[in-house]
Structures are given as structure tokens and as C-alpha cells.
Amino acid sequence: MKVAIVLACVLAMVAAAPKTGNQLTCDICVDIMVDIDEFITSETTEAEIIAFVQQVCAAVGSLIDGFEATCNFLIQSQLPAIIEAFVHDNLDPTQVCTDILYACP
């Protein structure tokens, strides 16, 4: 549970990062995507993953101004497609971070 909370927090930070990534944001993003991919392969549904991340967005938003909106935007615009791609297309975490989230150079 703690790993998932940290994962979601870092995901929000990566989403809030500028469009031009650096190696640190890339490494963090890839680690997060790998963790999400592993979380997905457990018996968790897409709706459960989204609901959990929304709760984390609210928690992070209460600590860091502006993160809840960024995190919720990411959930609405990217997370369902990322989950689908992980499940059905065996999407590579590095590809997500490079081509979708622009966290990698």
C-alpha cells in the first residue's frame, strides 16, 4: 500500500513536469510505469486502480498545491489508455514515459 501511494505521488510529479524530460524524470517515470504494470497484473480491476489513484491525488493535492488537478487530469486523459495498453498491447514502460508522458528525453 505504501509503495502504491509513493508511486501515485511520483506519477503526479512526473505528470506535472515540463514536456522536456531529463534522465531523473525518465528514470522515475519508468520505475512508476513498471510498478503500475505489475499492479495491473494482480487481480485488480481498472476501476479499482483508477479509484485508488484518485484517492491518492486528493491526498497529494491537500499537501501540494495544484497537484490534485494535474493528477486528476492525468487519470482522465491518460491512465485508462495506459492500463489498456499494458493489458492488451504489452506496452513498454519506457515507451509510455517517452511517447505519452514526455518524461524521457
C-alpha positions as CSV (number, residue, x, y, z in Angstrom):
1,M,0.0,0.0,0.0
2,K,2.8,2.4,0.9
3,V,4.5,1.7,-2.4
4,A,1.3,2.4,-4.3
5,I,0.9,5.8,-2.5
6,V,4.5,6.8,-3.3
7,L,4.0,5.5,-6.8
8,A,1.0,7.7,-7.3
9,C,2.7,10.7,-5.8
10,V,5.7,10.4,-8.1
11,L,3.3,9.8,-11.0
12,A,1.7,13.1,-10.2
13,M,5.1,14.8,-10.1
14,V,6.1,13.3,-13.4
15,A,2.8,14.5,-14.9
16,A,3.5,18.0,-13.7
17,A,7.0,18.0,-15.1
18,P,7.7,20.1,-18.2
19,K,7.3,18.4,-21.5
20,T,11.1,18.1,-22.0
21,G,12.2,15.3,-19.8
22,N,15.6,14.7,-18.2
23,Q,17.2,11.4,-17.1
24,L,15.9,11.7,-13.5
25,T,12.3,12.2,-14.5
26,C,12.7,9.5,-17.1
27,D,14.1,7.0,-14.5
28,I,11.3,7.9,-12.0
29,C,8.6,7.6,-14.7
30,V,9.9,4.2,-15.9
31,D,10.0,2.9,-12.4
32,I,6.5,4.0,-11.8
33,M,5.2,2.5,-15.0
34,V,6.9,-0.8,-14.2
35,D,5.1,-0.7,-10.8
36,I,1.8,0.1,-12.4
37,D,2.2,-2.7,-14.9
38,E,2.9,-5.1,-12.0
39,F,-0.1,-3.7,-10.1
40,I,-2.3,-4.3,-13.1
41,T,-1.2,-8.0,-13.4
42,S,-2.5,-8.6,-9.9
43,E,-6.3,-9.3,-9.5
44,T,-7.1,-5.6,-9.5
45,T,-9.6,-4.1,-11.9
46,E,-9.1,-1.0,-13.9
47,A,-11.8,0.8,-12.0
48,E,-10.1,-0.1,-8.7
49,I,-6.8,1.2,-9.9
50,I,-8.3,4.5,-11.1
51,A,-10.3,4.9,-7.8
52,F,-7.2,4.3,-5.8
53,V,-5.1,6.8,-7.8
54,Q,-7.9,9.3,-7.5
55,Q,-7.8,9.0,-3.7
56,V,-4.0,9.5,-3.8
57,C,-4.5,12.5,-6.0
58,A,-6.8,14.1,-3.3
59,A,-4.3,13.2,-0.6
60,V,-1.3,14.7,-2.5
61,G,-3.4,17.7,-3.5
62,S,-4.0,18.5,0.1
63,L,-0.2,18.7,0.6
64,I,1.0,20.2,-2.7
65,D,-1.0,23.0,-4.3
66,G,-2.0,22.2,-7.8
67,F,-1.1,18.5,-7.9
68,E,-4.6,17.2,-7.4
69,A,-5.8,18.9,-10.6
70,T,-2.8,17.7,-12.5
71,C,-3.1,14.2,-11.2
72,N,-6.8,14.1,-11.9
73,F,-6.2,15.4,-15.5
74,L,-3.7,12.6,-16.0
75,I,-6.1,10.0,-14.7
76,Q,-8.9,11.2,-17.0
77,S,-6.7,11.7,-20.1
78,Q,-4.0,9.0,-19.9
79,L,-4.4,6.3,-17.2
80,P,-7.2,4.2,-18.8
81,A,-5.4,4.1,-22.1
82,I,-2.1,3.3,-20.4
83,I,-3.8,0.4,-18.4
84,E,-5.4,-0.9,-21.6
85,A,-2.1,-0.7,-23.5
86,F,-0.3,-2.6,-20.6
87,V,-3.0,-5.3,-20.6
88,H,-3.7,-5.8,-24.3
89,D,-0.7,-4.5,-26.2
90,N,2.2,-5.3,-23.8
91,L,3.2,-1.6,-23.8
92,D,6.7,-1.0,-22.7
93,P,7.0,1.3,-19.6
94,T,9.8,3.3,-21.3
95,Q,7.6,3.9,-24.3
96,V,4.8,5.3,-22.1
97,C,7.3,7.7,-20.5
98,T,8.8,8.7,-23.8
99,D,5.8,8.9,-26.2
100,I,2.9,9.6,-23.9
101,L,4.0,11.4,-20.8
102,Y,7.1,13.0,-22.3
103,A,9.1,12.4,-19.2
104,C,12.1,10.9,-21.1
105,P,14.4,12.8,-23.4
